[in-house]
Amino acid sequence: FHLVGGLDKLRASEVNAKALRDGRPNSLDRWIEQDGVYCLKVKLRGTDSDWDLQRTIEVYRIANELLARQGQTQLHLSADTNEQCESPDYIVDYLRRLKESEPRAYDALLYVEQPTERELTAHRFDMRAIAKLKPVILDESLIGLNEMDLALALGWSGVALKTCKGHSMALLTAARCHMDK
């Protein structure tokens, strides 16, 4: 996955003269042209639904156009609001609006990552409404197997396995995921 940050430029025409000139692209379109990236993690605000919707659509359209020119038919997106959504309703609304506005972008969206704050026990948000539309993946909240069990009970679809949380935790979490199969 290539990360498209909330402040990242999407087009080379948006890059100003002060941008770092280290030989690497400074915009999404140039990354796609250079490396052919087709899996894009889109960072969203989680507090401005219009901006989040337009950002996702714009990322999708730019990527789709450039990849099509390269003969690439695969394009995958994920959305990450960095825990900023006050409730799951925000993402449900975002997903419904995305499906209405740009169905192809909605179809390209694989999952939504950790939309609400990480304290699962403080706010036991039910994620089933999101999960009915797209998988919702636990990330920052995953600090132990007890939290994983709670998340699954609350309707989360799965977990992000990251070795930065420790190899043992990743292995235990992977094994726990397979127990439900």
GROMACS elastic network, one bead per residue, 0.5 to 0.9 nm:
[ bonds ]
;  ai    aj funct       b0    kb
    1    37     6  0.75581   500
    1    38     6  0.75975   500
    1    40     6  0.53042   500
    1    41     6  0.61531   500
    1    76     6  0.87707   500
    1    77     6  0.85941   500
    1    78     6  0.89113   500
    2    31     6  0.88466   500
    2    37     6  0.65838   500
    2    38     6  0.78050   500
    2    39     6  0.61003   500
    2    41     6  0.60318   500
    2    42     6  0.86157   500
    3    39     6  0.86524   500
    3    40     6  0.58683   500
    3    42     6  0.62870   500
    3    43     6  0.74275   500
    4     7     6  0.82512   500
    4     8     6  0.62133   500
    4     9     6  0.85319   500
    4    10     6  0.82936   500
    4    28     6  0.72170   500
    4    40     6  0.65980   500
    4    41     6  0.59266   500
    4    43     6  0.60924   500
    4    59     6  0.82648   500
    5     8     6  0.50316   500
    5     9     6  0.84815   500
    5    41     6  0.82653   500
    5    42     6  0.64954   500
    5    43     6  0.51202   500
    5    44     6  0.78673   500
    6     9     6  0.85554   500
    6    42     6  0.76165   500
    6    43     6  0.53558   500
    6    44     6  0.60684   500
    6    45     6  0.73097   500
    6    55     6  0.84437   500
    7    43     6  0.89781   500
    8    26     6  0.77438   500
    8    27     6  0.66163   500
    8    28     6  0.75808   500
    9    12     6  0.72228   500
    9    13     6  0.86826   500
    9    14     6  0.60404   500
    9    15     6  0.64564   500
    9    26     6  0.68070   500
    9    28     6  0.64768   500
    9    29     6  0.87335   500
   10    13     6  0.85995   500
   10    14     6  0.72353   500
   10    15     6  0.87235   500
   10    26     6  0.84928   500
   10    29     6  0.60989   500
   10    30     6  0.85970   500
   10    58     6  0.81266   500
   10    59     6  0.70382   500
   10    62     6  0.77542   500
   11    14     6  0.55213   500
   11    15     6  0.72983   500
   11    26     6  0.84785   500
   11    27     6  0.53237   500
   11    28     6  0.61439   500
   11    29     6  0.53993   500
   11    30     6  0.74541   500
   11    62     6  0.82382   500
   12    15     6  0.53966   500
   12    16     6  0.87724   500
   12    25     6  0.84757   500
   12    26     6  0.70057   500
   12    27     6  0.54111   500
   12    28     6  0.78094   500
   12    29     6  0.67123   500
   12    30     6  0.67238   500
   13    16     6  0.79830   500
   13    27     6  0.86833   500
   14    27     6  0.79243   500
   15    18     6  0.81806   500
   15    19     6  0.65215   500
   15    26     6  0.67658   500
   15    27     6  0.70965   500
   16    19     6  0.57583   500
   17    20     6  0.84331   500
   18    21     6  0.85502   500
   19    26     6  0.72788   500
   20    23     6  0.86288   500
   20    24     6  0.86349   500
   20    26     6  0.76092   500
   21    24     6  0.72184   500
   21    25     6  0.84556   500
   21    26     6  0.82534   500
   22    25     6  0.83289   500
   24    30     6  0.87067   500
   24    31     6  0.80836   500
   24    34     6  0.89919   500
   25    28     6  0.76217   500
   25    29     6  0.84301   500
   25    30     6  0.53833   500
   25    31     6  0.55606   500
   25    34     6  0.78650   500
   26    29     6  0.87317   500
   26    30     6  0.70176   500
   26    31     6  0.76808   500
   27    30     6  0.54429   500
   27    31     6  0.64261   500
   27    32     6  0.88656   500
   28    31     6  0.50794   500
   28    32     6  0.62504   500
   28    33     6  0.85998   500
   28    59     6  0.80401   500
   28    62     6  0.81311   500
   28    63     6  0.79290   500
   29    32     6  0.52210   500
   29    33     6  0.61894   500
   29    34     6  0.86221   500
   29    62     6  0.67892   500
   29    63     6  0.70617   500
   29    66     6  0.72593   500
   30    34     6  0.59474   500
   30    35     6  0.83551   500
   31    34     6  0.51200   500
   31    35     6  0.57273   500
   31    36     6  0.70250   500
   31    37     6  0.68936   500
   32    35     6  0.54119   500
   32    37     6  0.51049   500
   32    38     6  0.74322   500
   32    63     6  0.70562   500
   32    66     6  0.69795   500
   32    67     6  0.72263   500
   33    36     6  0.57363   500
   33    37     6  0.82010   500
   33    66     6  0.71149   500
   33    67     6  0.80832   500
   33    70     6  0.82741   500
   34    37     6  0.83268   500
   36    66     6  0.86999   500
   36    67     6  0.69860   500
   36    70     6  0.79123   500
   36    72     6  0.82442   500
   37    40     6  0.74039   500
   37    63     6  0.85531   500
   37    67     6  0.83661   500
   37    75     6  0.85737   500
   38    63     6  0.73383   500
   38    64     6  0.86498   500
   38    67     6  0.74210   500
   38    72     6  0.82412   500
   38    73     6  0.89864   500
   38    74     6  0.64637   500
   38    76     6  0.61623   500
   38    77     6  0.82132   500
   39    74     6  0.83106   500
   39    75     6  0.59827   500
   39    77     6  0.57667   500
   39    78     6  0.79890   500
   40    59     6  0.84597   500
   40    60     6  0.88383   500
   40    63     6  0.88151   500
   40    75     6  0.79215   500
   40    76     6  0.62088   500
   40    78     6  0.64084   500
   40    79     6  0.86473   500
   41    76     6  0.84667   500
   41    77     6  0.56926   500
   41    79     6  0.58787   500
   41    80     6  0.71155   500
   42    55     6  0.81676   500
   42    56     6  0.68778   500
   42    59     6  0.78171   500
   42    77     6  0.69238   500
   42    78     6  0.60161   500
   42    80     6  0.62190   500
   42    81     6  0.85406   500
   43    52     6  0.85913   500
   43    55     6  0.89296   500
   43    56     6  0.88813   500
   43    78     6  0.85751   500
   43    79     6  0.60973   500
   43    81     6  0.59112   500
   43    82     6  0.74823   500
   44    47     6  0.85257   500
   44    48     6  0.85774   500
   44    49     6  0.89729   500
   44    51     6  0.80792   500
   44    52     6  0.54255   500
   44    53     6  0.87366   500
   44    55     6  0.76363   500
   44    56     6  0.81450   500
   44    79     6  0.67911   500
   44    80     6  0.58328   500
   44    82     6  0.75157   500
   44    84     6  0.88947   500
   45    48     6  0.61533   500
   45    49     6  0.79744   500
   45    51     6  0.77235   500
   45    52     6  0.63533   500
   45    80     6  0.83612   500
   45    81     6  0.53858   500
   45    82     6  0.75304   500
   45    84     6  0.67786   500
   45    85     6  0.82805   500
   46    49     6  0.68102   500
   46    52     6  0.71021   500
   46    80     6  0.82861   500
   46    82     6  0.74798   500
   46    83     6  0.74639   500
   46    86     6  0.80973   500
   46    90     6  0.75275   500
   46    91     6  0.80527   500
   46   115     6  0.73719   500
   46   116     6  0.87170   500
   47    51     6  0.87818   500
   47    52     6  0.83286   500
   47    81     6  0.84827   500
   47    84     6  0.64780   500
   47    85     6  0.61986   500
   47    86     6  0.79815   500
   47    90     6  0.82936   500
   48    51     6  0.54452   500
   48    52     6  0.61885   500
   48    53     6  0.86524   500
   49    52     6  0.50073   500
   49    53     6  0.59929   500
   49    54     6  0.85146   500
   49    90     6  0.75438   500
   49    91     6  0.86564   500
   49    93     6  0.82512   500
   49    94     6  0.64122   500
   50    53     6  0.52040   500
   50    54     6  0.61558   500
   50    55     6  0.84650   500
   50    94     6  0.85012   500
   51    54     6  0.52019   500
   51    55     6  0.58918   500
   51    56     6  0.85134   500
   52    55     6  0.51382   500
   52    56     6  0.61810   500
   52    57     6  0.86235   500
   52    81     6  0.88329   500
   52    94     6  0.77037   500
   53    56     6  0.53347   500
   53    57     6  0.62657   500
   53    58     6  0.86217   500
   53    94     6  0.65102   500
   53    95     6  0.85317   500
   53    97     6  0.74162   500
   53    98     6  0.62859   500
   53   101     6  0.86582   500
   54    57     6  0.50979   500
   54    58     6  0.59652   500
   54    59     6  0.84890   500
   54    98     6  0.87996   500
   55    58     6  0.51534   500
   55    59     6  0.60783   500
   55    60     6  0.84798   500
   56    59     6  0.52193   500
   56    60     6  0.60986   500
   56    61     6  0.86029   500
   56    77     6  0.86413   500
   56    79     6  0.81105   500
   56    98     6  0.81720   500
   56   105     6  0.75041   500
   57    60     6  0.50790   500
   57    61     6  0.60778   500
   57    62     6  0.86072   500
   57    98     6  0.76606   500
   57   101     6  0.82304   500
   57   102     6  0.66728   500
   57   105     6  0.63963   500
   57   106     6  0.88769   500
   58    61     6  0.51394   500
   58    62     6  0.61090   500
   58    63     6  0.84291   500
   59    62     6  0.53863   500
   59    63     6  0.60533   500
   59    64     6  0.83620   500
   59    77     6  0.89970   500
   59   105     6  0.89261   500
   60    63     6  0.52481   500
   60    64     6  0.58112   500
   60    65     6  0.84404   500
   60    75     6  0.81877   500
   60    76     6  0.88128   500
   60    77     6  0.78187   500
   60   104     6  0.83599   500
   60   105     6  0.57962   500
   60   108     6  0.82288   500
   61    64     6  0.51122   500
   61    65     6  0.60522   500
   61    66     6  0.85708   500
   61   105     6  0.79334   500
   62    65     6  0.53708   500
   62    66     6  0.62482   500
   62    67     6  0.84931   500
   63    66     6  0.52983   500
   63    67     6  0.58499   500
   63    68     6  0.82812   500
   63    75     6  0.75083   500
   64    67     6  0.52895   500
   64    68     6  0.59523   500
   64    69     6  0.86597   500
   64    72     6  0.86938   500
   64    73     6  0.82465   500
   64    74     6  0.86130   500
   64    75     6  0.68142   500
   65    68     6  0.52502   500
   65    69     6  0.64697   500
   65    70     6  0.89711   500
   66    69     6  0.51803   500
   66    70     6  0.65763   500
   66    71     6  0.89104   500
   66    72     6  0.86360   500
   67    70     6  0.50044   500
   67    71     6  0.63224   500
   67    72     6  0.50020   500
   67    73     6  0.69704   500
   67    74     6  0.80125   500
   67    75     6  0.78797   500
   68    72     6  0.53377   500
   68    73     6  0.63099   500
   68    74     6  0.89060   500
   69    72     6  0.74261   500
   70    73     6  0.87923   500
   72    75     6  0.80185   500
   74   108     6  0.86978   500
   75   108     6  0.62583   500
   75   109     6  0.88620   500
   76   105     6  0.87002   500
   76   107     6  0.86382   500
   76   109     6  0.60090   500
   76   110     6  0.64938   500
   77   105     6  0.78765   500
   77   106     6  0.87288   500
   77   107     6  0.89775   500
   77   108     6  0.56310   500
   77   110     6  0.58940   500
   77   111     6  0.76723   500
   78   108     6  0.82631   500
   78   109     6  0.53268   500
   78   110     6  0.55250   500
   78   111     6  0.52250   500
   78   112     6  0.58543   500
   78   113     6  0.73828   500
   79   109     6  0.74469   500
   79   110     6  0.84141   500
   79   111     6  0.66679   500
   79   113     6  0.61328   500
   79   115     6  0.87758   500
   80    83     6  0.78505   500
   80   111     6  0.89151   500
   80   112     6  0.60303   500
   80   114     6  0.66654   500
   80   115     6  0.66571   500
   81    84     6  0.56482   500
   81    85     6  0.69565   500
   81   112     6  0.83668   500
   81   113     6  0.72994   500
   81   114     6  0.71310   500
   81   115     6  0.54612   500
   81   116     6  0.80091   500
   82    85     6  0.82544   500
   82   113     6  0.79178   500
   82   114     6  0.66452   500
   82   115     6  0.64600   500
   82   116     6  0.77330   500
   82   117     6  0.80389   500
   82   140     6  0.88471   500
   83    86     6  0.83559   500
   83   113     6  0.84671   500
   83   114     6  0.56453   500
   83   118     6  0.67568   500
   83   140     6  0.83315   500
   84    87     6  0.87986   500
   84   114     6  0.88743   500
   84   115     6  0.63864   500
   84   116     6  0.58070   500
   84   117     6  0.64803   500
   85    88     6  0.69776   500
   85    89     6  0.84306   500
   85    90     6  0.62305   500
   85    91     6  0.75191   500
   85   115     6  0.55691   500
   85   117     6  0.73715   500
   86    89     6  0.81635   500
   86    90     6  0.72159   500
   86   115     6  0.84492   500
   86   116     6  0.62854   500
   86   117     6  0.78264   500
   87    90     6  0.60093   500
   87    91     6  0.78826   500
   87   115     6  0.79053   500
   87   116     6  0.61788   500
   87   117     6  0.88220   500
   87   125     6  0.70342   500
   88    91     6  0.54821   500
   88    92     6  0.63715   500
   88    93     6  0.87766   500
   88   115     6  0.70787   500
   88   116     6  0.69662   500
   88   125     6  0.69923   500
   88   126     6  0.74653   500
   88   127     6  0.63776   500
   88   128     6  0.89725   500
   88   129     6  0.76047   500
   88   130     6  0.67817   500
   89    93     6  0.61060   500
   89    94     6  0.85025   500
   89   129     6  0.80262   500
   89   130     6  0.80173   500
   90    93     6  0.52892   500
   90    94     6  0.61988   500
   90    95     6  0.87135   500
   90   115     6  0.86646   500
   91    95     6  0.59630   500
   91    96     6  0.84305   500
   91   112     6  0.83349   500
   91   115     6  0.72291   500
   91   130     6  0.68043   500
   92    95     6  0.52245   500
   92    96     6  0.61970   500
   92    97     6  0.85918   500
   92   129     6  0.67761   500
   92   130     6  0.54901   500
   92   133     6  0.76933   500
   93    96     6  0.51926   500
   93    97     6  0.60886   500
   93    98     6  0.84653   500
   94    97     6  0.52030   500
   94    98     6  0.60024   500
   94    99     6  0.85864   500
   95    98     6  0.50050   500
   95    99     6  0.61245   500
   95   100     6  0.86343   500
   95   106     6  0.72198   500
   95   130     6  0.82307   500
   95   133     6  0.73271   500
   95   134     6  0.81307   500
   96    99     6  0.51639   500
   96   100     6  0.63192   500
   96   101     6  0.86417   500
   96   106     6  0.87416   500
   96   133     6  0.82981   500
   97   100     6  0.50911   500
   97   101     6  0.59493   500
   97   102     6  0.82921   500
   98   101     6  0.51032   500
   98   102     6  0.55994   500
   98   103     6  0.66639   500
   98   105     6  0.72007   500
   98   106     6  0.58309   500
   99   102     6  0.55873   500
   99   104     6  0.77654   500
   99   105     6  0.74827   500
   99   106     6  0.51350   500
   99   107     6  0.78619   500
  100   103     6  0.60979   500
  100   106     6  0.86379   500
  101   105     6  0.87980   500
  101   106     6  0.88550   500
  102   105     6  0.54507   500
  102   106     6  0.64866   500
  102   107     6  0.88418   500
  103   107     6  0.61175   500
  103   108     6  0.85973   500
  104   108     6  0.61728   500
  104   109     6  0.87082   500
  105   109     6  0.62852   500
  106   109     6  0.52137   500
  106   110     6  0.84796   500
  107   110     6  0.76121   500
  109   112     6  0.79494   500
  109   134     6  0.78783   500
  110   134     6  0.70141   500
  110   135     6  0.72279   500
  111   131     6  0.89553   500
  111   134     6  0.55564   500
  111   136     6  0.57815   500
  111   137     6  0.69352   500
  112   115     6  0.70286   500
  112   130     6  0.85466   500
  112   134     6  0.69411   500
  112   135     6  0.63077   500
  112   137     6  0.61288   500
  113   135     6  0.84827   500
  113   136     6  0.57802   500
  113   138     6  0.63519   500
  113   139     6  0.68019   500
  113   159     6  0.88168   500
  113   160     6  0.82174   500
  114   117     6  0.74840   500
  114   118     6  0.76975   500
  114   136     6  0.69904   500
  114   137     6  0.58591   500
  114   138     6  0.52300   500
  114   139     6  0.56960   500
  114   140     6  0.69412   500
  114   141     6  0.77957   500
  115   118     6  0.89316   500
  115   136     6  0.80421   500
  115   137     6  0.85997   500
  115   138     6  0.86680   500
  116   119     6  0.87013   500
  116   120     6  0.89862   500
  116   123     6  0.89373   500
  116   125     6  0.81595   500
  117   120     6  0.76699   500
  117   123     6  0.81726   500
  117   140     6  0.83363   500
  117   141     6  0.78435   500
  118   121     6  0.88710   500
  118   122     6  0.88081   500
  118   123     6  0.87379   500
  118   138     6  0.88560   500
  118   139     6  0.82638   500
  118   140     6  0.57436   500
  118   142     6  0.81857   500
  119   122     6  0.53352   500
  119   123     6  0.64765   500
  119   124     6  0.83141   500
  119   140     6  0.89073   500
  119   141     6  0.63387   500
  120   123     6  0.54886   500
  120   124     6  0.54829   500
  120   125     6  0.75276   500
  120   141     6  0.65644   500
  120   147     6  0.71559   500
  120   150     6  0.76555   500
  120   151     6  0.72947   500
  121   124     6  0.57167   500
  121   147     6  0.82568   500
  121   150     6  0.82421   500
  124   150     6  0.86384   500
  124   151     6  0.85277   500
  124   154     6  0.70684   500
  125   154     6  0.67670   500
  125   155     6  0.88159   500
  126   129     6  0.75152   500
  126   130     6  0.87756   500
  126   151     6  0.87986   500
  126   153     6  0.85911   500
  126   155     6  0.60221   500
  126   156     6  0.79424   500
  127   130     6  0.54791   500
  127   131     6  0.61629   500
  127   132     6  0.87670   500
  127   136     6  0.73433   500
  127   151     6  0.86335   500
  127   154     6  0.59969   500
  127   156     6  0.55299   500
  127   157     6  0.83135   500
  128   132     6  0.60754   500
  128   133     6  0.88229   500
  128   136     6  0.87916   500
  128   154     6  0.72233   500
  128   156     6  0.69331   500
  128   157     6  0.84724   500
  129   132     6  0.53723   500
  129   133     6  0.70394   500
  129   155     6  0.84171   500
  130   133     6  0.53798   500
  130   134     6  0.60468   500
  130   135     6  0.70819   500
  130   136     6  0.65949   500
  130   155     6  0.87079   500
  130   156     6  0.85724   500
  131   134     6  0.50015   500
  131   136     6  0.56870   500
  131   155     6  0.70078   500
  131   156     6  0.68328   500
  131   157     6  0.63290   500
  132   135     6  0.74809   500
  134   157     6  0.87041   500
  135   156     6  0.75521   500
  135   157     6  0.52722   500
  135   158     6  0.75062   500
  136   155     6  0.84986   500
  136   156     6  0.56026   500
  136   157     6  0.52076   500
  136   158     6  0.68160   500
  136   159     6  0.84054   500
  137   156     6  0.62949   500
  137   157     6  0.58022   500
  137   159     6  0.50140   500
  137   160     6  0.63313   500
  138   141     6  0.62358   500
  138   142     6  0.63561   500
  138   148     6  0.81537   500
  138   151     6  0.74863   500
  138   156     6  0.67484   500
  138   157     6  0.77942   500
  138   158     6  0.61453   500
  138   160     6  0.60520   500
  139   142     6  0.55712   500
  139   143     6  0.87540   500
  139   159     6  0.60726   500
  139   160     6  0.52188   500
  139   161     6  0.77832   500
  139   162     6  0.85983   500
  140   143     6  0.73646   500
  140   160     6  0.87178   500
  141   144     6  0.85824   500
  141   147     6  0.70939   500
  141   148     6  0.82638   500
  141   151     6  0.85684   500
  142   145     6  0.76494   500
  142   146     6  0.88305   500
  142   147     6  0.59773   500
  142   148     6  0.61208   500
  142   151     6  0.85370   500
  142   159     6  0.75167   500
  142   160     6  0.83244   500
  142   165     6  0.89917   500
  143   146     6  0.83116   500
  143   147     6  0.65431   500
  143   148     6  0.79785   500
  143   165     6  0.80279   500
  143   169     6  0.83412   500
  144   147     6  0.54518   500
  144   148     6  0.65006   500
  144   149     6  0.89515   500
  144   169     6  0.74559   500
  144   173     6  0.81725   500
  145   149     6  0.62186   500
  145   150     6  0.85994   500
  145   169     6  0.85624   500
  145   172     6  0.79082   500
  145   173     6  0.68698   500
  145   176     6  0.78085   500
  146   149     6  0.51702   500
  146   150     6  0.62614   500
  146   151     6  0.85974   500
  147   151     6  0.59914   500
  147   152     6  0.85594   500
  148   151     6  0.50202   500
  148   152     6  0.61888   500
  148   153     6  0.85857   500
  148   156     6  0.89977   500
  148   158     6  0.86463   500
  148   159     6  0.79170   500
  148   173     6  0.79883   500
  148   176     6  0.85887   500
  149   152     6  0.52033   500
  149   153     6  0.62429   500
  149   154     6  0.86902   500
  149   176     6  0.89784   500
  150   153     6  0.50389   500
  150   154     6  0.62313   500
  150   155     6  0.88690   500
  150   156     6  0.89849   500
  151   155     6  0.64561   500
  151   156     6  0.54557   500
  151   157     6  0.84570   500
  151   158     6  0.84366   500
  152   155     6  0.52003   500
  152   156     6  0.51291   500
  152   157     6  0.68906   500
  152   158     6  0.73970   500
  153   156     6  0.74769   500
  155   158     6  0.89695   500
  156   159     6  0.81062   500
  158   177     6  0.77463   500
  159   173     6  0.81956   500
  159   174     6  0.88339   500
  159   177     6  0.82779   500
  161   164     6  0.89052   500
  161   165     6  0.82795   500
  161   169     6  0.86012   500
  161   170     6  0.56404   500
  161   171     6  0.86325   500
  161   173     6  0.74343   500
  161   174     6  0.74469   500
  162   165     6  0.58759   500
  162   166     6  0.75140   500
  162   167     6  0.80417   500
  162   169     6  0.86790   500
  162   170     6  0.63122   500
  163   167     6  0.51209   500
  163   168     6  0.83941   500
  163   169     6  0.78378   500
  163   170     6  0.60311   500
  163   171     6  0.89958   500
  164   167     6  0.75710   500
  164   170     6  0.88367   500
  165   168     6  0.84616   500
  165   169     6  0.65289   500
  165   170     6  0.71269   500
  166   169     6  0.53355   500
  166   170     6  0.63248   500
  166   171     6  0.87605   500
  167   170     6  0.50506   500
  167   171     6  0.61611   500
  167   172     6  0.85880   500
  168   171     6  0.51498   500
  168   172     6  0.60976   500
  168   173     6  0.84435   500
  169   172     6  0.51243   500
  169   173     6  0.59194   500
  169   174     6  0.84307   500
  170   173     6  0.51332   500
  170   174     6  0.60415   500
  170   175     6  0.85767   500
  171   174     6  0.51246   500
  171   175     6  0.61844   500
  171   176     6  0.85776   500
  172   175     6  0.51231   500
  172   176     6  0.61166   500
  172   177     6  0.86249   500
  173   177     6  0.61312   500
  173   178     6  0.87178   500
  174   177     6  0.50743   500
  174   178     6  0.64661   500
  174   179     6  0.89330   500
  175   178     6  0.52058   500
  175   179     6  0.65359   500
  176   179     6  0.51486   500
  176   180     6  0.72498   500
  177   180     6  0.58859   500
  177   181     6  0.74773   500
  178   181     6  0.53899   500
